[in-house]
Amino acid sequence: MSIWWSLHLRRDAASVPLARRLLIGTMETAGVDPDVSYDISVALTEACANAVEHGGTARGERSEAYRVTAYLDGEKCRIEVADSGPGVASAAPQTLGVRMARVDAEDGRGLCLIRALTDHVHVGARPDRAGTVVSFDKVLKWTKDPSLLTA
């Protein structure tokens, strides 16, 4: 079974739960194990929150949107969150998110959480224009009675 969808969302905090609910509903309907669904949905929430907070202005142009694409294909789920912000050119993608936030910091843990909850993470510049793409994969586990297959 293969399912995919893509959303073009406003860079607004209210868009984050929308993406999360759509992903959870898709995985529940497909019969993905709830624990795996939870991990992926938390990772998606963190990636969307980063896009909302940091994905705004590049080369003097303000972007009001970001894109979320989800693929459930076979035994794997892949999520991509792309924004049009200044990008990650100043840091090597493999080092992003490795450093821990200060104990008293209110943010700075998103990429660390994504790395902890998923199987593979890539953070890089958008190939077609300014911005950042955060993509991550997770191997899926299934419930015994997926609703999509019993309908």
For each residue, the residues with C-beta under 8 A, 3 or more apart:
1: 30 72 74 148 149
2: 71 72 73 74
3: 26 30 70 71 72 73
4: 69 70 71 72 73
5: 22 26 69 70
6: 67 68 69 70
7: 18 19 22 67 68 69
8: 65 66 67
9: 12 15 18 19 48 65 66 67 68
10: 14 15 64 65
11: 15 51 52 55 56 63 64 65 66 83
12: 9 15 52
13: 16 49 52
14: 10 17 18
15: 9 10 11 12 18 19 48 52 66
16: 13 19 20 45 48 49 52
17: 14 20 21 45
18: 7 9 14 15 21 22
19: 7 9 15 16 22 23 44 45 48 68
20: 16 17 23 24 41 44 45 48
21: 17 18 24 25
22: 5 7 18 19 25 26 70
23: 19 20 26 27 37 40 41 44 70 79
24: 20 21 27 28 37 41
25: 21 22 28 29
26: 3 5 22 23 29 30 70 72
27: 23 24 30 32 36 37 40 41 72 77
28: 24 25 31 32 34 37 147
29: 25 26 146 147 148
30: 1 3 26 27 72 146 148
31: 28 142 143 145 146 147 148 149
32: 27 28 36 37 72 77 140 141 142 143 146
33: 36 37 140 141 142 143
34: 28 37 38 143
35: 38 39 141
36: 27 32 33 39 40 138 140 141
37: 23 24 27 28 32 33 34 40 41
38: 34 35 41 42
39: 35 36 42 43 117 118 138
40: 23 27 36 37 43 44 77 79 117 118 138
41: 20 23 24 27 37 38 44 45
42: 38 39 45 46 113 117
43: 39 40 46 47 79 113 114 117 118 136 138
44: 19 20 23 40 41 47 48 68 70 79 81
45: 16 17 19 20 41 42 48 49
46: 42 43 49 50 109 110 111 113 114
47: 43 44 50 51 68 79 81 110 114 134 136
48: 9 15 16 19 20 44 45 51 52 66 68 81
49: 13 16 45 46 52 53 110
50: 46 47 53 54 55 81 83 110 111 134
51: 11 47 48 54 55 66 81 82 83 85 132 134
52: 11 12 13 15 16 48 49 55 66
53: 49 50 107
54: 50 51 83 85 86 132
55: 11 50 51 52 63 66 83 84 85 131 132
56: 11 62 63 83 84 85
57: 60 61 62 63 85 86
58: 61 63 84 85 86 87 130 131
59: 130
60: 57
61: 57 58 84
62: 56 57
63: 11 55 56 57 58 66 83 84 85 131
64: 10 11
65: 8 9 10 11 84
66: 8 9 11 15 48 51 52 55 63 81 82 83 84
67: 6 7 8 9 80 81 82 83
68: 6 7 9 19 44 47 48 79 80 81
69: 4 5 6 7 79 80 82
70: 3 4 5 6 22 23 26 44 77 78 79 80
71: 2 3 4 76 77 78 79
72: 1 2 3 4 26 27 30 32 76 77 140
73: 2 3 4 76 77 78
74: 1 2
75: 139 140
76: 71 72 73 137 138 139 140
77: 27 32 40 70 71 72 73 137 138 140
78: 70 71 73 135 136 137
79: 23 40 43 44 47 68 69 70 71 135 136 137
80: 67 68 69 70 133 134 135
81: 44 47 48 50 51 66 67 68 133 134 135
82: 51 66 67 69 126 131 132 133 134
83: 11 50 51 54 55 56 63 66 67 131 132
84: 55 56 58 61 63 65 66 126 129 130 131
85: 51 54 55 56 57 58 63 130 131 132
86: 54 57 58 89 130
87: 58 125 126 130 131 132
88: 91 93 96 123 124 125 132
89: 86 125
90:
91: 88 95 96
92: 95 96
93: 88 96 122 123 124
94:
95: 91 92 98 99
96: 88 91 92 93 111 123
97: 110 111 112 114 115 121 123
98: 95 112 115
99: 95
100: 109 112
101: 105 107 108 109 112
102: 105 108
103:
104:
105: 101 102 108 109
106:
107: 53 101 110
108: 101 102 105
109: 46 100 101 105 112 113
110: 46 47 49 50 97 107 113 114
111: 46 50 96 97 114 115 121 123 134
112: 97 98 100 101 109 115 116
113: 42 43 46 109 110 116 117
114: 43 46 47 97 110 111 117 118 121 134 136
115: 97 98 111 112 118 121
116: 112 113
117: 39 40 42 43 113 114 138
118: 39 40 43 114 115 121 136 137 138
119: 136 137 138 139
120: 136 137
121: 97 111 114 115 118 134 135 136
122: 93 133 134 135 136
123: 88 93 96 97 111 132 133 134
124: 88 93 132 133
125: 87 88 89 130 131 132 133
126: 82 84 87 129 130 131 132 133
127:
128:
129: 84 126
130: 58 59 84 85 86 87 125 126
131: 55 58 63 82 83 84 85 87 125 126
132: 51 54 55 82 83 85 87 88 123 124 125 126
133: 80 81 82 122 123 124 125 126
134: 47 50 51 80 81 82 111 114 121 122 123
135: 78 79 80 81 121 122
136: 43 47 78 79 114 118 119 120 121 122
137: 76 77 78 79 118 119 120
138: 36 39 40 43 76 77 117 118 119
139: 75 76 119
140: 32 33 36 72 75 76 77
141: 32 33 35 36
142: 31 32 33 146
143: 31 32 33 34 146
144:
145: 31 149 150
146: 29 30 31 32 142 143 149 150
147: 28 29 31 150 151
148: 1 29 30 31 151
149: 1 31 145 146
150: 145 146 147
151: 147 148
